[in-house]
Amino acid sequence: MMRARSLARVVGFGTLVWALVVRGGLTVDLGIGRRNRPLGPLRIRIAAPRDVVFDVISSPYFERTSRALTEKLEVLERGEDFVLAAHYTRAYGLTATTVETVRFEGPERVHFRLVRGPVPYVVEQFVLHETPEGTELEYTGELGTDLWGLGSLWGAAVARTWEATVESSLTGIKAEAERRAKRA
């Protein structure tokens, strides 16, 4: 009986820690055994001018966030070309919260740096290249985890969800930028 209770406590504690890490409430940032892995590259061609694409990316951060995006984005602090924002993503049946700085170099780059999330280190960027057809948006980044192989396994799981979320965002950016370009 005592052994079953002890096991239940360990399992319960492990489940709590796992849920906190997934949700971004607890980051394992020990600084030992750090391994970095690339994110992307992901590229998408958009039939819209670069300044329109940049505006689609930046407007939710600098203007009032649309009702459709309030479940995914909350701007915590705004500056002239810099914001601190919370991003909400469904992962493993939970809502993961990441807090990131987002720096804008219009109309060619957007930089993201993780402040709080399920891993201790992420830097990313969107680079907007002008093309004869419009714009190519290129996403690249790097994700880092601690604890050698164990951290690498966790990083691989996080990277899959992270890249799928970015890919979905790119699809939305493309649709909105092309819609705006047709209106103009």
C-alpha positions in Angstrom: 0.0 0.0 0.0 2.8 2.4 0.9 4.7 1.6 -2.3 1.6 2.2 -4.4 1.1 5.7 -2.8 4.8 6.5 -3.3 4.6 5.5 -6.9 1.4 7.5 -7.4 3.1 10.6 -5.9 6.1 10.2 -8.2 3.8 9.7 -11.3 1.7 12.7 -10.2 4.8 14.9 -9.7 6.2 13.8 -13.0 2.9 14.5 -14.8 2.8 18.0 -13.2 6.4 18.8 -14.2 5.7 17.5 -17.8 2.5 19.7 -18.0 4.4 22.7 -16.7 7.2 22.3 -19.2 4.8 21.7 -22.2 2.8 24.8 -21.2 5.9 26.9 -20.9 5.4 27.5 -17.2 8.7 25.7 -16.3 11.8 25.9 -18.4 14.7 23.6 -17.8 17.6 26.0 -18.3 20.5 24.5 -16.5 23.2 25.5 -18.9 24.7 22.0 -19.0 24.7 19.7 -22.0 23.2 22.4 -24.3 22.5 21.2 -27.8 21.2 23.4 -30.5 19.2 22.3 -33.6 18.1 24.2 -36.6 14.5 25.2 -37.2 13.5 25.4 -40.9 14.3 26.6 -43.3 10.7 27.1 -44.5 10.0 29.1 -47.6 6.8 30.3 -49.1 6.2 32.4 -52.3 3.5 35.1 -51.9 1.9 36.9 -54.8 2.1 40.3 -53.0 4.6 43.1 -52.6 7.1 42.8 -49.8 5.8 45.9 -47.9 2.2 44.3 -47.9 3.6 41.0 -46.6 5.6 42.9 -43.9 2.4 44.8 -42.9 0.5 41.6 -42.6 3.2 40.2 -40.2 3.6 43.3 -38.2 0.0 44.7 -37.9 -1.2 42.2 -35.2 1.7 43.3 -33.0 1.3 47.1 -33.5 -2.4 47.5 -34.1 -5.3 46.2 -32.2 -5.1 42.4 -32.3 -8.1 41.0 -34.2 -10.6 38.9 -32.5 -9.5 35.8 -34.5 -5.9 36.2 -33.2 -6.7 36.9 -29.5 -6.6 33.1 -28.8 -3.0 33.0 -30.3 -1.4 36.3 -29.5 -1.3 38.8 -26.7 1.0 41.8 -26.9 2.4 42.5 -23.4 4.5 45.6 -24.3 5.0 47.7 -27.4 7.9 49.9 -28.5 8.6 51.7 -31.8 10.0 48.6 -33.6 9.9 46.0 -30.8 7.3 44.1 -28.9 7.1 41.6 -26.1 4.3 39.1 -26.9 2.8 35.9 -25.6 2.0 33.3 -28.2 -0.5 30.5 -27.4 -0.3 27.2 -29.2 -2.1 23.9 -28.7 0.4 21.1 -27.9 -0.2 17.6 -26.5 -3.7 18.5 -25.4 -2.5 21.6 -23.5 -2.1 25.3 -24.4 1.6 26.1 -24.5 2.5 29.7 -23.8 5.7 31.2 -25.1 6.8 34.7 -24.4 9.0 36.2 -27.1 10.6 39.5 -28.1 9.8 40.4 -31.7 11.9 43.0 -33.4 10.9 44.5 -36.8 13.3 45.7 -39.5 10.8 46.8 -42.1 10.2 45.7 -44.7 12.9 42.9 -44.9 13.2 41.1 -41.5 11.4 40.1 -38.4 13.4 38.7 -35.5 12.0 36.5 -32.7 13.8 35.6 -29.4 12.3 33.3 -26.8 12.0 34.7 -23.3 9.9 32.0 -21.7 8.8 28.7 -23.1 9.1 24.9 -23.2 12.9 25.1 -24.0 15.5 27.5 -22.8 16.6 28.9 -26.1 15.0 29.8 -29.5 15.9 32.5 -32.0 14.1 32.8 -35.3 13.7 35.2 -38.2 11.5 35.9 -41.1 13.4 37.3 -44.1 11.3 38.8 -46.9 13.0 38.6 -50.4 11.5 40.6 -53.3 10.9 38.4 -56.4 9.4 39.2 -59.8 6.2 37.5 -58.7 6.0 39.2 -55.3 7.8 38.0 -52.2 9.5 34.9 -50.9 9.2 34.6 -47.1 12.0 32.5 -45.6 11.8 31.3 -42.0 15.0 30.1 -40.2 15.8 29.6 -36.5 17.6 27.6 -33.9 16.3 25.8 -30.8 18.4 24.8 -27.8 17.8 22.3 -25.0 19.9 21.2 -22.0 20.8 17.8 -20.7 22.5 16.2 -23.7 20.5 13.3 -25.3 17.5 13.6 -23.1 17.2 17.3 -24.0 17.7 16.5 -27.7 14.7 14.2 -27.6 12.6 16.9 -26.0 13.9 19.4 -28.5 13.0 17.2 -31.4 9.4 16.9 -30.1 9.2 20.7 -29.5 10.7 21.5 -32.9 8.0 19.4 -34.7 5.2 21.3 -33.0 7.1 24.6 -33.4 7.7 24.2 -37.1 4.1 23.1 -37.8 2.9 26.2 -36.0 5.1 28.4 -38.0 4.1 26.7 -41.2 0.4 27.3 -40.4 1.3 31.0 -39.7 3.0 31.3 -43.1 -0.1 29.9 -44.8 -2.2 32.5 -43.1 0.2 35.3 -43.9 0.2 34.2 -47.6 -3.6 34.2 -47.8 -4.0 37.6 -46.1 -1.2 39.3 -48.1 -2.6 38.0 -51.4 -6.1 39.1 -50.4 -4.8 42.6 -49.6 -2.7 42.8 -52.8 -5.8 42.0 -54.9 -7.8 44.7 -53.2 -5.1 47.4 -53.9 
